[in-house]
Amino acid sequence: MRVAGWEFDGAFPDVSRMVVAVAPHTSNWDFLHGAAAMFALDLKVTFIGKHTLFVWPFSVFLRWMGGVPVDRSAAHGVVGEAVASFRGDAPRMLVIAPEGTRKKVERFKTGFLHIARGAGVPVVLVGLDYGSRTVRIGPVIEVGEDIDAERVRIETHFARIPGRYPQ
């Protein structure tokens, strides 16, 4: 990351299980910067990606990196499967783009919050700040009962961070 002129601000909490919400997601470059950050910080992650991206030969690389294909048209089972993946004591860092797309959205999807609450793990917010070329790690959110209030709070946090293509 530093070779490409990017730096880190903040640190991941000292917990072994979390959901990581990365935003803003406005470009395919976000994946490359996220992968570079993953390697620079020596993180082992699992991430959810659109199933149409998982075609050969890219599927081999994406799965090796921790990718799990998701058919968003059948998303009703995704939250339950993700919560179940946190059962046991194994370390787990599940990375999700809360917008669910690179297009401008009026509001974030809430699946990542339901996953964190169902699994009893925190959400770590990570911003890809293209304005200052900084990966901003934090704050950490403990998801309460009011999912919509948490969503608004998170949207407000990310609204201050310029994506590659601010919208």
ChimeraX attribute file (.defattr): number of C-alpha atoms within 10 A of each C-alpha:
attribute: neighborCount
match mode: 1-to-1
recipient: residues
	/A:1	19
	/A:2	12
	/A:3	6
	/A:4	9
	/A:5	9
	/A:6	17
	/A:7	15
	/A:8	16
	/A:9	11
	/A:10	11
	/A:11	14
	/A:12	16
	/A:13	14
	/A:14	6
	/A:15	11
	/A:16	12
	/A:17	20
	/A:18	23
	/A:19	27
	/A:20	26
	/A:21	22
	/A:22	22
	/A:23	28
	/A:24	29
	/A:25	24
	/A:26	19
	/A:27	15
	/A:28	10
	/A:29	11
	/A:30	20
	/A:31	11
	/A:32	11
	/A:33	16
	/A:34	18
	/A:35	16
	/A:36	16
	/A:37	18
	/A:38	15
	/A:39	13
	/A:40	12
	/A:41	13
	/A:42	9
	/A:43	11
	/A:44	13
	/A:45	17
	/A:46	19
	/A:47	19
	/A:48	18
	/A:49	21
	/A:50	14
	/A:51	14
	/A:52	10
	/A:53	12
	/A:54	18
	/A:55	11
	/A:56	9
	/A:57	8
	/A:58	11
	/A:59	17
	/A:60	12
	/A:61	12
	/A:62	18
	/A:63	14
	/A:64	11
	/A:65	16
	/A:66	16
	/A:67	21
	/A:68	16
	/A:69	17
	/A:70	18
	/A:71	14
	/A:72	13
	/A:73	6
	/A:74	8
	/A:75	11
	/A:76	11
	/A:77	11
	/A:78	16
	/A:79	18
	/A:80	15
	/A:81	11
	/A:82	20
	/A:83	18
	/A:84	13
	/A:85	14
	/A:86	21
	/A:87	10
	/A:88	7
	/A:89	8
	/A:90	9
	/A:91	13
	/A:92	18
	/A:93	21
	/A:94	24
	/A:95	24
	/A:96	18
	/A:97	21
	/A:98	22
	/A:99	21
	/A:100	19
	/A:101	16
	/A:102	15
	/A:103	12
	/A:104	15
	/A:105	11
	/A:106	8
	/A:107	11
	/A:108	19
	/A:109	16
	/A:110	16
	/A:111	19
	/A:112	23
	/A:113	26
	/A:114	19
	/A:115	26
	/A:116	25
	/A:117	19
	/A:118	16
	/A:119	19
	/A:120	15
	/A:121	22
	/A:122	20
	/A:123	25
	/A:124	22
	/A:125	21
	/A:126	25
	/A:127	25
	/A:128	26
	/A:129	20
	/A:130	17
	/A:131	11
	/A:132	12
	/A:133	18
	/A:134	18
	/A:135	22
	/A:136	19
	/A:137	20
	/A:138	19
	/A:139	16
	/A:140	16
	/A:141	17
	/A:142	14
	/A:143	20
	/A:144	13
	/A:145	9
	/A:146	9
	/A:147	15
	/A:148	14
	/A:149	12
	/A:150	17
	/A:151	19
	/A:152	13
	/A:153	12
	/A:154	18
	/A:155	18
	/A:156	11
	/A:157	15
	/A:158	19
	/A:159	13
	/A:160	11
	/A:161	19
	/A:162	20
	/A:163	21
	/A:164	18
	/A:165	13
	/A:166	14
	/A:167	10
